[in-house]
Amino acid sequence: MKLILKKAVEKLGDAGDVVQVRDGYGRNYLLPQGLAYLASEANMARVEAERAVALENSRRDFLEARRRASQVEGRSLVFHERAGEDGKLFGSVTRAHVTERLNEGGLDFVLDRKLVMLEEPLKTLGVVNVPVHLHPDVHVEIEVRVEREES
């Protein structure tokens, strides 16, 4: 039996793949579970149309991410925080702080804090390069400088 997979099936294929399976497996498992549909001419044409739309959407998302990256790239943020004599902050600088400062900085889009890859909050004075992942293929870094607050 020839089927087109709607979703990825382990050890069989990914969504959109045309696979040859035994009749019982297709009829009793894949079709009832909604994991596949028959590989007819109409369905094959539909899969090709869906692939073309997905490819165009992917390309558009990539170009939009590159445009946004050009706005974020090369930015440098300075935080003035209270710190002890040993350089440890009394608080911390988190990804939310970084995102908020970037969004206040004149971007024409709202940056989601999940895209700022600050693994742990900054708890010491210094300079750190923080990656921002705008798309699976588009990554930029910003410089975050934490300085002692002058009182």
N, C-alpha and C positions, 0 to 999 in steps of 0.2 A: 504494500500500500504506500502511495506517495502522498506525503503531507507537507504543509508549510507550518513551521513553528511560530506560534504567537508570542511565546516567551522562551527564554533560555531553559533548556532541559539538560541536566547533568548527563554527561557521557553520550549526548545525542547531538546537540547543536545549539546555536544562538537564535534569537528571534529573527524571523525572516528567512531562515535557512530552509531549503527544500531537502527533505530526508526520506529515505526508503526504510520502512519499518514493517514488521510482520503484521498481518491483518488484525490479529487479536489484540496486540499491544496498542495499535492505533484506535481500533473500534471500542475497546473496553477501558482504556486508560486515557490516552492523549485527547481524544475528541470529547468524551464526557467531562473531563477536568478543565476543558477550555484552553488547553495548552497548544492546540494545533487545529488546522482546518484542512479540508481536502485540497490537493494541488490541481485545481481545475484551471482552465484558461483564464477565466474571469478573476479568480483569486490570485493567479500569477501576475496579471496585469495590475491588480490592486496593490500587491506587495511591491512591485516596481515603482508605482506612483508614490507609495508611502516612503520608500527609500529615497526617491528624488526630493520629496518634501523635507525629510529628515536631513539630508545632505545640505540642502539650501539653508535650513534653520541653523545647522551646525556652523556653516560658513558665516552666516550673518552674526551669530553669537560670538564667533572668534574675532571678526572685524570690530564689533562693538567693544569687546574686551581689550583689543589693541588700542582703540581710541581712548578708552578709560585709562589704560596703562600710561599713555602719554601724559595724562593730567596728573597722575600719582607719582610717576617716576621722578627721581631726583629731589623729592621733597625732604625737608629736614624739619623735625619737630623738636622744640625745646620745652622741657617741663622744669619748672622751678619748684622743688619740694623741700620740706624740712627734713634734715638728716642729722644723725649723731656725729660725733667726732671721728668715728671709724668709717664714715661714708655710707652707713646703712640708713635707709629711709625709715621715717616713722610710719609711713603708709606704704603704698606701692603704686606703680603705674601699670595699669592693666590694658588689655586689648580694647576694652570699652573706652578708656581714656584716649587711646591712640585713634580709634575710629571717630570719636566725637571731635577731636581736634582736626582730623582730616576733613570731616564733613563741614566744619566751620570754615575751612580754608578755601572756599570758593570752588568746589567741585560742582559740575553740572549734573551730578547724579548722587544718590545716597549710597554710601558704602556700607555694606553689611559687616558687622563685627566678626562674623564667622570667617570672613575672607582674610582677616589679619591673623597671621600665623605666629602670634606671640605665645610660645609654649607655656611659660611661667611668667607671672607678673614681675616687673623689674623692681628690685628691692635695694639696689645700690646705686650710687652716683656713677656716671660714666656714659659711654656711647655704645649703642647697639644697633645693628642693621636688622630690621624687621621685615620678613618677607610678606608680600600681599599677593594672594592667589586669586586673580580675577577670572580665570578660565583654566581648565586643565592644561592648556598649552601656553598660557600667558601669566608670567610671574614677574613681579618687580620688587625692589627693596627700597625701603625708606630708612632714613637715619633718624633714630630717636636718641636725643641727648637729654640726660637727667642731670641737672645742676642744683647746687645748694641754693636754697632760698635765702636771699639777703634780708635780714631783719633790722 
